[in-house]
């Protein structure tokens, strides 16, 4: 009798374990793939806009590219991000899910609330750690509803995280995991790429489609206000924040365009020497490139010197902006922090502006090949 009861109990447990009581068909679920977050300070309200797709729509678009992929953008407001999302959920006809969220775009005026945004999104069990974070000055709705190439949402920077060549952002894209790690480190300045809208470069069907592109970045820190840094300044920092392979390197001689090089490789090192009154930094940068265009007659040595002078000028300009605006664009403070935390604490206690310390710069440019033509 006891053996029979035991057998019956085990059979019942097995039935419960193999049941699918919470099964949901993917055709009955709608997925939010990108979320834009804004903040209205006067109303103390978050505004969340989100793009919605179903997997059945994706399958249809893959089978017939002549038809535009439908984009649905919901909008909600609330005292918190998830209360704003709940506003959207109420009218979502299919079961909503954040399981396939790929990108979060934060409007510039909401960056002051970055800590709260990271806390809210990172605590959600359905939001993955590899979701990418971007910033924008544009209205969130315009960014999420921008045009796409070939009627596919995959051909847009909202979803293409591995951007290469000239289109890549001047600052490497940040995953939420990386941003959380950097943002709360007291010695570090975090950088977020800025998404802008190109309204003039393209034509399609007699109209100007609007496409996304990267323009500038925001410098962020828990103890500092977010600051926008434009592309001209970031030319001097791109060697340290992103992989510049495949990007253009303009070569100028007395302001005149002498040629264009394509970067093939680079190595950099920043060192801190505590000797002297407060210490000094040394930046070493080695760039390898090949000739893409040549507009003047010059030997290889002259081209190397002109290119190195241009890189040094851009880097020095970024250092000057870093000092004048008190934003550590090169994360020099983090160099000291990692080298000797005791020295970093003493310098912070003394009120030393670490990013303004003297900095020696050494630039070397080597040309690996001249293209199909030899130098004359």
HELIX and SHEET records of a PDB file:
HELIX    1   1 UNK A    2  UNK A   17  1                                  16    
HELIX    2   2 UNK A   26  UNK A   28  5                                   3    
HELIX    3   3 UNK A   55  UNK A   63  1                                   9    
HELIX    4   4 UNK A   81  UNK A   89  1                                   9    
HELIX    5   5 UNK A  108  UNK A  113  5                                   6    
HELIX    6   6 UNK A  114  UNK A  123  1                                  10    
HELIX    7   7 UNK A  140  UNK A  144  1                                   5    
HELIX    8   8 UNK A  149  UNK A  151  5                                   3    
HELIX    9   9 UNK A  165  UNK A  167  5                                   3    
HELIX   10  10 UNK A  176  UNK A  183  1                                   8    
HELIX   11  11 UNK A  231  UNK A  234  1                                   4    
HELIX   12  12 UNK A  238  UNK A  241  1                                   4    
HELIX   13  13 UNK A  300  UNK A  324  1                                  25    
HELIX   14  14 UNK A  332  UNK A  339  1                                   8    
HELIX   15  15 UNK A  341  UNK A  349  1                                   9    
HELIX   16  16 UNK A  354  UNK A  356  5                                   3    
SHEET    1   A 4 UNK A  72  UNK A  78  0                                        
SHEET    2   A 4 UNK A  45  UNK A  53 -1                                        
SHEET    3   A 4 UNK A  29  UNK A  40 -1                                        
SHEET    4   A 4 UNK A  95  UNK A  97  1                                        
SHEET    1   B 6 UNK A  72  UNK A  78  0                                        
SHEET    2   B 6 UNK A  45  UNK A  53 -1                                        
SHEET    3   B 6 UNK A  29  UNK A  40 -1                                        
SHEET    4   B 6 UNK A 103  UNK A 107  1                                        
SHEET    5   B 6 UNK A 132  UNK A 136  1                                        
SHEET    6   B 6 UNK A 174  UNK A 175 -1                                        
SHEET    1   C 8 UNK A  72  UNK A  78  0                                        
SHEET    2   C 8 UNK A  45  UNK A  53 -1                                        
SHEET    3   C 8 UNK A  29  UNK A  40 -1                                        
SHEET    4   C 8 UNK A 103  UNK A 107  1                                        
SHEET    5   C 8 UNK A 132  UNK A 136  1                                        
SHEET    6   C 8 UNK A 190  UNK A 198  1                                        
SHEET    7   C 8 UNK A 211  UNK A 221 -1                                        
SHEET    8   C 8 UNK A 224  UNK A 229 -1                                        
SHEET    1   D 4 UNK A 248  UNK A 253  0                                        
SHEET    2   D 4 UNK A 256  UNK A 273 -1                                        
SHEET    3   D 4 UNK A 280  UNK A 294 -1                                        
SHEET    4   D 4 UNK A 359  UNK A 369  1                                        
END                                                                             
